[in-house]
Amino acid sequence: MTHRVSDDISSLGKRLIDRLGAAPVEAALDYVGHGENLLALDTLAGYVEEFGVLLQASELAEFLRLAAIFDAASLPPFSHLRTR
């Protein structure tokens, strides 16, 4: 399961490069390479919130699905994410 979660977080991050920029996404995804999946996801969500990125409904759903794996979907920054 961990491998799939890592892949899903990486895939989500790559979908956000055009709106967040490569440097923040790469910084967040660096944590995946160290086995820190929740930290990577939290960092991505934090950047989305900080930069005011509006997510597509499918992106929000993916953030919340992944956060739920870690029992974190109702916590900030995940609870603050918004769609277009």
N, CA, C and O atoms as a Maestro MAE file, in Angstrom:
{
 s_m_m2io_version
 :::
 2.0.0
}

f_m_ct {
 s_m_title
 :::
 protein
 m_atom[336] {
  # First column is atom index #
  i_m_mmod_type
  r_m_x_coord
  r_m_y_coord
  r_m_z_coord
  i_m_residue_number
  s_m_chain_name
  s_m_pdb_residue_name
  s_m_pdb_atom_name
  i_m_atomic_number
  :::
  1 25 0.820 -1.192 0.000 1 A "MET " " N  " 7
  2 3 0.000 0.000 0.000 1 A "MET " " CA " 6
  3 2 0.868 1.262 0.000 1 A "MET " " C  " 6
  4 15 0.536 2.242 -0.666 1 A "MET " " O  " 8
  5 25 1.968 1.241 0.738 2 A "THR " " N  " 7
  6 3 2.817 2.420 0.828 2 A "THR " " CA " 6
  7 2 3.322 2.849 -0.533 2 A "THR " " C  " 6
  8 15 3.375 4.043 -0.831 2 A "THR " " O  " 8
  9 25 3.696 1.878 -1.367 3 A "HIS " " N  " 7
  10 3 4.206 2.211 -2.703 3 A "HIS " " CA " 6
  11 2 3.125 2.912 -3.522 3 A "HIS " " C  " 6
  12 15 3.403 3.903 -4.196 3 A "HIS " " O  " 8
  13 25 1.906 2.408 -3.468 4 A "ARG " " N  " 7
  14 3 0.813 3.031 -4.222 4 A "ARG " " CA " 6
  15 2 0.518 4.431 -3.699 4 A "ARG " " C  " 6
  16 15 0.294 5.350 -4.487 4 A "ARG " " O  " 8
  17 25 0.516 4.603 -2.396 5 A "VAL " " N  " 7
  18 3 0.272 5.925 -1.813 5 A "VAL " " CA " 6
  19 2 1.362 6.893 -2.271 5 A "VAL " " C  " 6
  20 15 1.067 8.029 -2.645 5 A "VAL " " O  " 8
  21 25 2.603 6.454 -2.245 6 A "SER " " N  " 7
  22 3 3.717 7.292 -2.714 6 A "SER " " CA " 6
  23 2 3.513 7.702 -4.162 6 A "SER " " C  " 6
  24 15 3.692 8.865 -4.524 6 A "SER " " O  " 8
  25 25 3.139 6.741 -4.976 7 A "ASP " " N  " 7
  26 3 2.899 7.021 -6.399 7 A "ASP " " CA " 6
  27 2 1.745 7.996 -6.582 7 A "ASP " " C  " 6
  28 15 1.813 8.892 -7.424 7 A "ASP " " O  " 8
  29 25 0.685 7.825 -5.797 8 A "ASP " " N  " 7
  30 3 -0.483 8.708 -5.913 8 A "ASP " " CA " 6
  31 2 -0.147 10.137 -5.473 8 A "ASP " " C  " 6
  32 15 -0.618 11.098 -6.081 8 A "ASP " " O  " 8
  33 25 0.654 10.277 -4.436 9 A "ILE " " N  " 7
  34 3 1.059 11.608 -3.988 9 A "ILE " " CA " 6
  35 2 1.933 12.262 -5.048 9 A "ILE " " C  " 6
  36 15 1.769 13.442 -5.356 9 A "ILE " " O  " 8
  37 25 2.854 11.498 -5.601 10 A "SER " " N  " 7
  38 3 3.719 12.032 -6.662 10 A "SER " " CA " 6
  39 2 2.908 12.462 -7.871 10 A "SER " " C  " 6
  40 15 3.157 13.520 -8.450 10 A "SER " " O  " 8
  41 25 1.941 11.646 -8.249 11 A "SER " " N  " 7
  42 3 1.086 11.968 -9.394 11 A "SER " " CA " 6
  43 2 0.282 13.246 -9.140 11 A "SER " " C  " 6
  44 15 0.164 14.096 -10.022 11 A "SER " " O  " 8
  45 25 -0.264 13.376 -7.939 12 A "LEU " " N  " 7
  46 3 -1.015 14.577 -7.585 12 A "LEU " " CA " 6
  47 2 -0.111 15.803 -7.634 12 A "LEU " " C  " 6
  48 15 -0.502 16.842 -8.167 12 A "LEU " " O  " 8
  49 25 1.074 15.690 -7.091 13 A "GLY " " N  " 7
  50 3 2.013 16.801 -7.120 13 A "GLY " " CA " 6
  51 2 2.341 17.241 -8.534 13 A "GLY " " C  " 6
  52 15 2.400 18.435 -8.825 13 A "GLY " " O  " 8
  53 25 2.550 16.283 -9.399 14 A "LYS " " N  " 7
  54 3 2.885 16.603 -10.791 14 A "LYS " " CA " 6
  55 2 1.738 17.318 -11.493 14 A "LYS " " C  " 6
  56 15 1.966 18.126 -12.393 14 A "LYS " " O  " 8
  57 25 0.511 17.026 -11.087 15 A "ARG " " N  " 7
  58 3 -0.650 17.715 -11.666 15 A "ARG " " CA " 6
  59 2 -0.695 19.184 -11.252 15 A "ARG " " C  " 6
  60 15 -1.353 19.992 -11.907 15 A "ARG " " O  " 8
  61 25 -0.006 19.529 -10.179 16 A "LEU " " N  " 7
  62 3 -0.059 20.894 -9.642 16 A "LEU " " CA " 6
  63 2 1.109 21.774 -10.081 16 A "LEU " " C  " 6
  64 15 1.128 22.966 -9.775 16 A "LEU " " O  " 8
  65 25 2.074 21.212 -10.786 17 A "ILE " " N  " 7
  66 3 3.275 21.964 -11.170 17 A "ILE " " CA " 6
  67 2 2.927 23.238 -11.928 17 A "ILE " " C  " 6
  68 15 3.535 24.282 -11.692 17 A "ILE " " O  " 8
  69 25 1.962 23.164 -12.828 18 A "ASP " " N  " 7
  70 3 1.625 24.348 -13.635 18 A "ASP " " CA " 6
  71 2 1.077 25.498 -12.794 18 A "ASP " " C  " 6
  72 15 1.170 26.654 -13.206 18 A "ASP " " O  " 8
  73 25 0.510 25.206 -11.629 19 A "ARG " " N  " 7
  74 3 -0.065 26.258 -10.782 19 A "ARG " " CA " 6
  75 2 0.797 26.619 -9.583 19 A "ARG " " C  " 6
  76 15 0.747 27.749 -9.098 19 A "ARG " " O  " 8
  77 25 1.584 25.668 -9.102 20 A "LEU " " N  " 7
  78 3 2.448 25.937 -7.957 20 A "LEU " " CA " 6
  79 2 3.883 26.271 -8.356 20 A "LEU " " C  " 6
  80 15 4.591 26.966 -7.628 20 A "LEU " " O  " 8
  81 25 4.299 25.782 -9.493 21 A "GLY " " N  " 7
  82 3 5.691 25.903 -9.896 21 A "GLY " " CA " 6
  83 2 6.457 24.643 -9.536 21 A "GLY " " C  " 6
  84 15 6.074 23.903 -8.630 21 A "GLY " " O  " 8
  85 25 7.529 24.414 -10.246 22 A "ALA " " N  " 7
  86 3 8.290 23.174 -10.066 22 A "ALA " " CA " 6
  87 2 8.986 23.096 -8.703 22 A "ALA " " C  " 6
  88 15 8.991 22.038 -8.074 22 A "ALA " " O  " 8
  89 25 9.568 24.201 -8.245 23 A "ALA " " N  " 7
  90 3 10.356 24.160 -7.005 23 A "ALA " " CA " 6
  91 2 9.537 23.731 -5.781 23 A "ALA " " C  " 6
  92 15 9.985 22.849 -5.049 23 A "ALA " " O  " 8
  93 25 8.363 24.310 -5.528 24 A "PRO " " N  " 7
  94 3 7.590 23.868 -4.359 24 A "PRO " " CA " 6
  95 2 7.130 22.409 -4.473 24 A "PRO " " C  " 6
  96 15 7.149 21.667 -3.491 24 A "PRO " " O  " 8
  97 25 6.723 22.012 -5.668 25 A "VAL " " N  " 7
  98 3 6.272 20.630 -5.848 25 A "VAL " " CA " 6
  99 2 7.428 19.670 -5.623 25 A "VAL " " C  " 6
  100 15 7.279 18.666 -4.928 25 A "VAL " " O  " 8
  101 25 8.572 19.974 -6.206 26 A "GLU " " N  " 7
  102 3 9.739 19.106 -6.030 26 A "GLU " " CA " 6
  103 2 10.163 19.038 -4.566 26 A "GLU " " C  " 6
  104 15 10.543 17.974 -4.078 26 A "GLU " " O  " 8
  105 25 10.099 20.170 -3.864 27 A "ALA " " N  " 7
  106 3 10.447 20.185 -2.442 27 A "ALA " " CA " 6
  107 2 9.513 19.280 -1.646 27 A "ALA " " C  " 6
  108 15 9.960 18.522 -0.785 27 A "ALA " " O  " 8
  109 25 8.230 19.360 -1.930 28 A "ALA " " N  " 7
  110 3 7.255 18.517 -1.226 28 A "ALA " " CA " 6
  111 2 7.462 17.044 -1.566 28 A "ALA " " C  " 6
  112 15 7.431 16.188 -0.682 28 A "ALA " " O  " 8
  113 25 7.672 16.754 -2.841 29 A "LEU " " N  " 7
  114 3 7.808 15.361 -3.262 29 A "LEU " " CA " 6
  115 2 9.130 14.743 -2.829 29 A "LEU " " C  " 6
  116 15 9.278 13.521 -2.848 29 A "LEU " " O  " 8
  117 25 10.081 15.567 -2.443 30 A "ASP " " N  " 7
  118 3 11.331 15.052 -1.871 30 A "ASP " " CA " 6
  119 2 11.044 14.188 -0.646 30 A "ASP " " C  " 6
  120 15 11.736 13.201 -0.395 30 A "ASP " " O  " 8
  121 25 10.024 14.566 0.107 31 A "TYR " " N  " 7
  122 3 9.667 13.800 1.304 31 A "TYR " " CA " 6
  123 2 9.208 12.384 0.955 31 A "TYR " " C  " 6
  124 15 9.435 11.452 1.726 31 A "TYR " " O  " 8
  125 25 8.573 12.221 -0.188 32 A "VAL " " N  " 7
  126 3 8.140 10.884 -0.617 32 A "VAL " " CA " 6
  127 2 9.353 9.978 -0.743 32 A "VAL " " C  " 6
  128 15 9.317 8.818 -0.330 32 A "VAL " " O  " 8
  129 25 10.425 10.508 -1.313 33 A "GLY " " N  " 7
  130 3 11.650 9.733 -1.483 33 A "GLY " " CA " 6
  131 2 12.269 9.284 -0.173 33 A "GLY " " C  " 6
  132 15 13.083 8.361 -0.150 33 A "GLY " " O  " 8
  133 25 11.884 9.934 0.920 34 A "HIS " " N  " 7
  134 3 12.389 9.574 2.246 34 A "HIS " " CA " 6
  135 2 11.350 8.805 3.064 34 A "HIS " " C  " 6
  136 15 11.517 8.611 4.268 34 A "HIS " " O  " 8
  137 25 10.277 8.371 2.401 35 A "GLY " " N  " 7
  138 3 9.245 7.602 3.086 35 A "GLY " " CA " 6
  139 2 8.315 8.438 3.944 35 A "GLY " " C  " 6
  140 15 7.585 7.889 4.770 35 A "GLY " " O  " 8
  141 25 8.323 9.735 3.771 36 A "GLU " " N  " 7
  142 3 7.498 10.645 4.571 36 A "GLU " " CA " 6
  143 2 6.270 11.076 3.767 36 A "GLU " " C  " 6
  144 15 6.142 12.240 3.389 36 A "GLU " " O  " 8
  145 25 5.383 10.138 3.516 37 A "ASN " " N  " 7
  146 3 4.234 10.399 2.652 37 A "ASN " " CA " 6
  147 2 3.282 11.447 3.219 37 A "ASN " " C  " 6
  148 15 2.838 12.334 2.491 37 A "ASN " " O  " 8
  149 25 2.969 11.357 4.486 38 A "LEU " " N  " 7
  150 3 2.057 12.343 5.077 38 A "LEU " " CA " 6
  151 2 2.684 13.736 5.044 38 A "LEU " " C  " 6
  152 15 1.996 14.714 4.754 38 A "LEU " " O  " 8
  153 25 3.962 13.835 5.333 39 A "LEU " " N  " 7
  154 3 4.631 15.131 5.290 39 A "LEU " " CA " 6
  155 2 4.621 15.699 3.871 39 A "LEU " " C  " 6
  156 15 4.426 16.900 3.684 39 A "LEU " " O  " 8
  157 25 4.830 14.848 2.881 40 A "ALA " " N  " 7
  158 3 4.785 15.291 1.481 40 A "ALA " " CA " 6
  159 2 3.399 15.814 1.127 40 A "ALA " " C  " 6
  160 15 3.265 16.880 0.526 40 A "ALA " " O  " 8
  161 25 2.373 15.062 1.501 41 A "LEU " " N  " 7
  162 3 1.001 15.462 1.201 41 A "LEU " " CA " 6
  163 2 0.628 16.745 1.945 41 A "LEU " " C  " 6
  164 15 -0.001 17.636 1.374 41 A "LEU " " O  " 8
  165 25 1.011 16.835 3.199 42 A "ASP " " N  " 7
  166 3 0.747 18.023 4.002 42 A "ASP " " CA " 6
  167 2 1.450 19.243 3.408 42 A "ASP " " C  " 6
  168 15 0.876 20.331 3.361 42 A "ASP " " O  " 8
  169 25 2.676 19.064 2.959 43 A "THR " " N  " 7
  170 3 3.430 20.167 2.360 43 A "THR " " CA " 6
  171 2 2.776 20.633 1.069 43 A "THR " " C  " 6
  172 15 2.642 21.834 0.837 43 A "THR " " O  " 8
  173 25 2.368 19.690 0.231 44 A "LEU " " N  " 7
  174 3 1.660 20.057 -1.004 44 A "LEU " " CA " 6
  175 2 0.395 20.842 -0.686 44 A "LEU " " C  " 6
  176 15 0.140 21.887 -1.285 44 A "LEU " " O  " 8
  177 25 -0.392 20.341 0.250 45 A "ALA " " N  " 7
  178 3 -1.639 21.015 0.623 45 A "ALA " " CA " 6
  179 2 -1.350 22.403 1.200 45 A "ALA " " C  " 6
  180 15 -2.082 23.356 0.932 45 A "ALA " " O  " 8
  181 25 -0.293 22.509 1.984 46 A "GLY " " N  " 7
  182 3 0.082 23.799 2.537 46 A "GLY " " CA " 6
  183 2 0.437 24.807 1.456 46 A "GLY " " C  " 6
  184 15 0.055 25.974 1.540 46 A "GLY " " O  " 8
  185 25 1.166 24.359 0.442 47 A "TYR " " N  " 7
  186 3 1.497 25.248 -0.673 47 A "TYR " " CA " 6
  187 2 0.245 25.647 -1.445 47 A "TYR " " C  " 6
  188 15 0.106 26.801 -1.850 47 A "TYR " " O  " 8
  189 25 -0.652 24.712 -1.648 48 A "VAL " " N  " 7
  190 3 -1.903 25.022 -2.347 48 A "VAL " " CA " 6
  191 2 -2.655 26.108 -1.588 48 A "VAL " " C  " 6
  192 15 -3.147 27.068 -2.181 48 A "VAL " " O  " 8
  193 25 -2.737 25.947 -0.282 49 A "GLU " " N  " 7
  194 3 -3.427 26.942 0.547 49 A "GLU " " CA " 6
  195 2 -2.675 28.277 0.544 49 A "GLU " " C  " 6
  196 15 -3.282 29.333 0.364 49 A "GLU " " O  " 8
  197 25 -1.369 28.227 0.742 50 A "GLU " " N  " 7
  198 3 -0.562 29.444 0.822 50 A "GLU " " CA " 6
  199 2 -0.618 30.274 -0.454 50 A "GLU " " C  " 6
  200 15 -0.696 31.501 -0.401 50 A "GLU " " O  " 8
  201 25 -0.580 29.599 -1.603 51 A "PHE " " N  " 7
  202 3 -0.575 30.303 -2.882 51 A "PHE " " CA " 6
  203 2 -1.979 30.538 -3.434 51 A "PHE " " C  " 6
  204 15 -2.126 31.094 -4.522 51 A "PHE " " O  " 8
  205 25 -3.010 30.123 -2.699 52 A "GLY " " N  " 7
  206 3 -4.382 30.361 -3.117 52 A "GLY " " CA " 6
  207 2 -4.784 29.610 -4.372 52 A "GLY " " C  " 6
  208 15 -5.590 30.096 -5.165 52 A "GLY " " O  " 8
  209 25 -4.224 28.431 -4.550 53 A "VAL " " N  " 7
  210 3 -4.537 27.621 -5.733 53 A "VAL " " CA " 6
  211 2 -5.921 27.003 -5.557 53 A "VAL " " C  " 6
  212 15 -6.206 26.371 -4.540 53 A "VAL " " O  " 8
  213 25 -6.768 27.192 -6.553 54 A "LEU " " N  " 7
  214 3 -8.073 26.527 -6.546 54 A "LEU " " CA " 6
  215 2 -7.927 25.204 -7.267 54 A "LEU " " C  " 6
  216 15 -7.398 25.137 -8.376 54 A "LEU " " O  " 8
  217 25 -8.396 24.170 -6.632 55 A "LEU " " N  " 7
  218 3 -8.242 22.817 -7.161 55 A "LEU " " CA " 6
  219 2 -9.416 22.413 -8.031 55 A "LEU " " C  " 6
  220 15 -10.529 22.911 -7.867 55 A "LEU " " O  " 8
  221 25 -9.158 21.518 -8.942 56 A "GLN " " N  " 7
  222 3 -10.233 20.853 -9.660 56 A "GLN " " CA " 6
  223 2 -10.896 19.894 -8.664 56 A "GLN " " C  " 6
  224 15 -10.260 19.454 -7.706 56 A "GLN " " O  " 8
  225 25 -12.145 19.581 -8.886 57 A "ALA " " N  " 7
  226 3 -12.864 18.690 -7.968 57 A "ALA " " CA " 6
  227 2 -12.146 17.356 -7.806 57 A "ALA " " C  " 6
  228 15 -12.104 16.804 -6.707 57 A "ALA " " O  " 8
  229 25 -11.587 16.840 -8.879 58 A "SER " " N  " 7
  230 3 -10.880 15.553 -8.810 58 A "SER " " CA " 6
  231 2 -9.601 15.663 -7.977 58 A "SER " " C  " 6
  232 15 -9.219 14.707 -7.303 58 A "SER " " O  " 8
  233 25 -8.939 16.819 -8.018 59 A "GLU " " N  " 7
  234 3 -7.729 17.023 -7.221 59 A "GLU " " CA " 6
  235 2 -8.067 17.117 -5.741 59 A "GLU " " C  " 6
  236 15 -7.375 16.540 -4.902 59 A "GLU " " O  " 8
  237 25 -9.122 17.839 -5.424 60 A "LEU " " N  " 7
  238 3 -9.562 17.926 -4.034 60 A "LEU " " CA " 6
  239 2 -9.932 16.549 -3.509 60 A "LEU " " C  " 6
  240 15 -9.553 16.175 -2.399 60 A "LEU " " O  " 8
  241 25 -10.665 15.805 -4.303 61 A "ALA " " N  " 7
  242 3 -11.060 14.450 -3.895 61 A "ALA " " CA " 6
  243 2 -9.830 13.582 -3.641 61 A "ALA " " C  " 6
  244 15 -9.809 12.794 -2.696 61 A "ALA " " O  " 8
  245 25 -8.819 13.725 -4.472 62 A "GLU " " N  " 7
  246 3 -7.599 12.936 -4.299 62 A "GLU " " CA " 6
  247 2 -6.839 13.365 -3.040 62 A "GLU " " C  " 6
  248 15 -6.342 12.511 -2.305 62 A "GLU " " O  " 8
  249 25 -6.743 14.661 -2.782 63 A "PHE " " N  " 7
  250 3 -6.129 15.122 -1.536 63 A "PHE " " CA " 6
  251 2 -6.849 14.518 -0.332 63 A "PHE " " C  " 6
  252 15 -6.212 13.994 0.582 63 A "PHE " " O  " 8
  253 25 -8.170 14.593 -0.337 64 A "LEU " " N  " 7
  254 3 -8.937 14.105 0.805 64 A "LEU " " CA " 6
  255 2 -8.875 12.585 0.934 64 A "LEU " " C  " 6
  256 15 -8.839 12.059 2.046 64 A "LEU " " O  " 8
  257 25 -8.864 11.883 -0.189 65 A "ARG " " N  " 7
  258 3 -8.719 10.418 -0.150 65 A "ARG " " CA " 6
  259 2 -7.384 10.032 0.472 65 A "ARG " " C  " 6
  260 15 -7.319 9.167 1.347 65 A "ARG " " O  " 8
  261 25 -6.327 10.678 0.014 66 A "LEU " " N  " 7
  262 3 -4.996 10.365 0.533 66 A "LEU " " CA " 6
  263 2 -4.868 10.780 1.998 66 A "LEU " " C  " 6
  264 15 -4.291 10.044 2.798 66 A "LEU " " O  " 8
  265 25 -5.393 11.938 2.354 67 A "ALA " " N  " 7
  266 3 -5.333 12.387 3.746 67 A "ALA " " CA " 6
  267 2 -6.111 11.437 4.657 67 A "ALA " " C  " 6
  268 15 -5.718 11.215 5.802 67 A "ALA " " O  " 8
  269 25 -7.203 10.883 4.157 68 A "ALA " " N  " 7
  270 3 -8.005 9.956 4.958 68 A "ALA " " CA " 6
  271 2 -7.217 8.693 5.301 68 A "ALA " " C  " 6
  272 15 -7.443 8.092 6.351 68 A "ALA " " O  " 8
  273 25 -6.314 8.295 4.445 69 A "ILE " " N  " 7
  274 3 -5.472 7.125 4.727 69 A "ILE " " CA " 6
  275 2 -4.683 7.349 6.017 69 A "ILE " " C  " 6
  276 15 -4.404 6.407 6.759 69 A "ILE " " O  " 8
  277 25 -4.330 8.599 6.270 70 A "PHE " " N  " 7
  278 3 -3.561 8.961 7.465 70 A "PHE " " CA " 6
  279 2 -4.446 9.548 8.568 70 A "PHE " " C  " 6
  280 15 -3.939 10.112 9.537 70 A "PHE " " O  " 8
  281 25 -5.768 9.414 8.421 71 A "ASP " " N  " 7
  282 3 -6.730 9.979 9.377 71 A "ASP " " CA " 6
  283 2 -6.526 11.480 9.564 71 A "ASP " " C  " 6
  284 15 -6.617 11.991 10.681 71 A "ASP " " O  " 8
  285 25 -6.249 12.186 8.461 72 A "ALA " " N  " 7
  286 3 -5.948 13.611 8.551 72 A "ALA " " CA " 6
  287 2 -6.863 14.474 7.689 72 A "ALA " " C  " 6
  288 15 -6.646 15.683 7.599 72 A "ALA " " O  " 8
  289 25 -7.863 13.902 7.062 73 A "ALA " " N  " 7
  290 3 -8.693 14.647 6.107 73 A "ALA " " CA " 6
  291 2 -9.433 15.824 6.742 73 A "ALA " " C  " 6
  292 15 -9.701 16.816 6.064 73 A "ALA " " O  " 8
  293 25 -9.761 15.732 8.010 74 A "SER " " N  " 7
  294 3 -10.521 16.815 8.650 74 A "SER " " CA " 6
  295 2 -9.614 17.868 9.289 74 A "SER " " C  " 6
  296 15 -10.094 18.825 9.897 74 A "SER " " O  " 8
  297 25 -8.308 17.684 9.148 75 A "LEU " " N  " 7
  298 3 -7.350 18.599 9.763 75 A "LEU " " CA " 6
  299 2 -6.799 19.597 8.748 75 A "LEU " " C  " 6
  300 15 -6.750 19.304 7.553 75 A "LEU " " O  " 8
  301 25 -6.379 20.787 9.224 76 A "PRO " " N  " 7
  302 3 -5.686 21.705 8.327 76 A "PRO " " CA " 6
  303 2 -4.345 21.092 7.904 76 A "PRO " " C  " 6
  304 15 -3.757 20.353 8.694 76 A "PRO " " O  " 8
  305 25 -3.857 21.350 6.747 77 A "PRO " " N  " 7
  306 3 -4.394 22.228 5.724 77 A "PRO " " CA " 6
  307 2 -5.446 21.567 4.845 77 A "PRO " " C  " 6
  308 15 -6.047 22.242 4.010 77 A "PRO " " O  " 8
  309 25 -5.688 20.267 5.006 78 A "PHE " " N  " 7
  310 3 -6.613 19.564 4.116 78 A "PHE " " CA " 6
  311 2 -8.027 20.098 4.219 78 A "PHE " " C  " 6
  312 15 -8.738 20.166 3.216 78 A "PHE " " O  " 8
  313 25 -8.441 20.475 5.406 79 A "SER " " N  " 7
  314 3 -9.805 20.986 5.611 79 A "SER " " CA " 6
  315 2 -9.984 22.385 5.021 79 A "SER " " C  " 6
  316 15 -11.112 22.867 4.923 79 A "SER " " O  " 8
  317 25 -8.907 23.038 4.631 80 A "HIS " " N  " 7
  318 3 -8.983 24.387 4.064 80 A "HIS " " CA " 6
  319 2 -8.917 24.427 2.546 80 A "HIS " " C  " 6
  320 15 -9.053 25.494 1.946 80 A "HIS " " O  " 8
  321 25 -8.709 23.278 1.921 81 A "LEU " " N  " 7
  322 3 -8.587 23.256 0.464 81 A "LEU " " CA " 6
  323 2 -9.920 23.550 -0.194 81 A "LEU " " C  " 6
  324 15 -10.975 23.187 0.326 81 A "LEU " " O  " 8
  325 25 -9.866 24.217 -1.352 82 A "ARG " " N  " 7
  326 3 -11.081 24.621 -2.071 82 A "ARG " " CA " 6
  327 2 -10.983 24.245 -3.539 82 A "ARG " " C  " 6
  328 15 -9.893 24.096 -4.092 82 A "ARG " " O  " 8
  329 25 -12.145 24.095 -4.155 83 A "THR " " N  " 7
  330 3 -12.213 23.822 -5.590 83 A "THR " " CA " 6
  331 2 -12.579 25.093 -6.328 83 A "THR " " C  " 6
  332 15 -12.933 26.109 -5.731 83 A "THR " " O  " 8
  333 25 -12.482 25.005 -7.636 84 A "ARG " " N  " 7
  334 3 -12.861 26.140 -8.490 84 A "ARG " " CA " 6
  335 2 -14.334 26.376 -8.434 84 A "ARG " " C  " 6
  336 15 -14.838 27.289 -9.088 84 A "ARG " " O  " 8
  :::
 }
 m_bond[335] {
  # First column is bond index #
  i_m_from
  i_m_to
  i_m_order
  :::
  1 1 2 1
  2 2 3 1
  3 3 4 2
  4 3 5 1
  5 5 6 1
  6 6 7 1
  7 7 8 2
  8 7 9 1
  9 9 10 1
  10 10 11 1
  11 11 12 2
  12 11 13 1
  13 13 14 1
  14 14 15 1
  15 15 16 2
  16 15 17 1
  17 17 18 1
  18 18 19 1
  19 19 20 2
  20 19 21 1
  21 21 22 1
  22 22 23 1
  23 23 24 2
  24 23 25 1
  25 25 26 1
  26 26 27 1
  27 27 28 2
  28 27 29 1
  29 29 30 1
  30 30 31 1
  31 31 32 2
  32 31 33 1
  33 33 34 1
  34 34 35 1
  35 35 36 2
  36 35 37 1
  37 37 38 1
  38 38 39 1
  39 39 40 2
  40 39 41 1
  41 41 42 1
  42 42 43 1
  43 43 44 2
  44 43 45 1
  45 45 46 1
  46 46 47 1
  47 47 48 2
  48 47 49 1
  49 49 50 1
  50 50 51 1
  51 51 52 2
  52 51 53 1
  53 53 54 1
  54 54 55 1
  55 55 56 2
  56 55 57 1
  57 57 58 1
  58 58 59 1
  59 59 60 2
  60 59 61 1
  61 61 62 1
  62 62 63 1
  63 63 64 2
  64 63 65 1
  65 65 66 1
  66 66 67 1
  67 67 68 2
  68 67 69 1
  69 69 70 1
  70 70 71 1
  71 71 72 2
  72 71 73 1
  73 73 74 1
  74 74 75 1
  75 75 76 2
  76 75 77 1
  77 77 78 1
  78 78 79 1
  79 79 80 2
  80 79 81 1
  81 81 82 1
  82 82 83 1
  83 83 84 2
  84 83 85 1
  85 85 86 1
  86 86 87 1
  87 87 88 2
  88 87 89 1
  89 89 90 1
  90 90 91 1
  91 91 92 2
  92 91 93 1
  93 93 94 1
  94 94 95 1
  95 95 96 2
  96 95 97 1
  97 97 98 1
  98 98 99 1
  99 99 100 2
  100 99 101 1
  101 101 102 1
  102 102 103 1
  103 103 104 2
  104 103 105 1
  105 105 106 1
  106 106 107 1
  107 107 108 2
  108 107 109 1
  109 109 110 1
  110 110 111 1
  111 111 112 2
  112 111 113 1
  113 113 114 1
  114 114 115 1
  115 115 116 2
  116 115 117 1
  117 117 118 1
  118 118 119 1
  119 119 120 2
  120 119 121 1
  121 121 122 1
  122 122 123 1
  123 123 124 2
  124 123 125 1
  125 125 126 1
  126 126 127 1
  127 127 128 2
  128 127 129 1
  129 129 130 1
  130 130 131 1
  131 131 132 2
  132 131 133 1
  133 133 134 1
  134 134 135 1
  135 135 136 2
  136 135 137 1
  137 137 138 1
  138 138 139 1
  139 139 140 2
  140 139 141 1
  141 141 142 1
  142 142 143 1
  143 143 144 2
  144 143 145 1
  145 145 146 1
  146 146 147 1
  147 147 148 2
  148 147 149 1
  149 149 150 1
  150 150 151 1
  151 151 152 2
  152 151 153 1
  153 153 154 1
  154 154 155 1
  155 155 156 2
  156 155 157 1
  157 157 158 1
  158 158 159 1
  159 159 160 2
  160 159 161 1
  161 161 162 1
  162 162 163 1
  163 163 164 2
  164 163 165 1
  165 165 166 1
  166 166 167 1
  167 167 168 2
  168 167 169 1
  169 169 170 1
  170 170 171 1
  171 171 172 2
  172 171 173 1
  173 173 174 1
  174 174 175 1
  175 175 176 2
  176 175 177 1
  177 177 178 1
  178 178 179 1
  179 179 180 2
  180 179 181 1
  181 181 182 1
  182 182 183 1
  183 183 184 2
  184 183 185 1
  185 185 186 1
  186 186 187 1
  187 187 188 2
  188 187 189 1
  189 189 190 1
  190 190 191 1
  191 191 192 2
  192 191 193 1
  193 193 194 1
  194 194 195 1
  195 195 196 2
  196 195 197 1
  197 197 198 1
  198 198 199 1
  199 199 200 2
  200 199 201 1
  201 201 202 1
  202 202 203 1
  203 203 204 2
  204 203 205 1
  205 205 206 1
  206 206 207 1
  207 207 208 2
  208 207 209 1
  209 209 210 1
  210 210 211 1
  211 211 212 2
  212 211 213 1
  213 213 214 1
  214 214 215 1
  215 215 216 2
  216 215 217 1
  217 217 218 1
  218 218 219 1
  219 219 220 2
  220 219 221 1
  221 221 222 1
  222 222 223 1
  223 223 224 2
  224 223 225 1
  225 225 226 1
  226 226 227 1
  227 227 228 2
  228 227 229 1
  229 229 230 1
  230 230 231 1
  231 231 232 2
  232 231 233 1
  233 233 234 1
  234 234 235 1
  235 235 236 2
  236 235 237 1
  237 237 238 1
  238 238 239 1
  239 239 240 2
  240 239 241 1
  241 241 242 1
  242 242 243 1
  243 243 244 2
  244 243 245 1
  245 245 246 1
  246 246 247 1
  247 247 248 2
  248 247 249 1
  249 249 250 1
  250 250 251 1
  251 251 252 2
  252 251 253 1
  253 253 254 1
  254 254 255 1
  255 255 256 2
  256 255 257 1
  257 257 258 1
  258 258 259 1
  259 259 260 2
  260 259 261 1
  261 261 262 1
  262 262 263 1
  263 263 264 2
  264 263 265 1
  265 265 266 1
  266 266 267 1
  267 267 268 2
  268 267 269 1
  269 269 270 1
  270 270 271 1
  271 271 272 2
  272 271 273 1
  273 273 274 1
  274 274 275 1
  275 275 276 2
  276 275 277 1
  277 277 278 1
  278 278 279 1
  279 279 280 2
  280 279 281 1
  281 281 282 1
  282 282 283 1
  283 283 284 2
  284 283 285 1
  285 285 286 1
  286 286 287 1
  287 287 288 2
  288 287 289 1
  289 289 290 1
  290 290 291 1
  291 291 292 2
  292 291 293 1
  293 293 294 1
  294 294 295 1
  295 295 296 2
  296 295 297 1
  297 297 298 1
  298 298 299 1
  299 299 300 2
  300 299 301 1
  301 301 302 1
  302 302 303 1
  303 303 304 2
  304 303 305 1
  305 305 306 1
  306 306 307 1
  307 307 308 2
  308 307 309 1
  309 309 310 1
  310 310 311 1
  311 311 312 2
  312 311 313 1
  313 313 314 1
  314 314 315 1
  315 315 316 2
  316 315 317 1
  317 317 318 1
  318 318 319 1
  319 319 320 2
  320 319 321 1
  321 321 322 1
  322 322 323 1
  323 323 324 2
  324 323 325 1
  325 325 326 1
  326 326 327 1
  327 327 328 2
  328 327 329 1
  329 329 330 1
  330 330 331 1
  331 331 332 2
  332 331 333 1
  333 333 334 1
  334 334 335 1
  335 335 336 2
  :::
 }
}
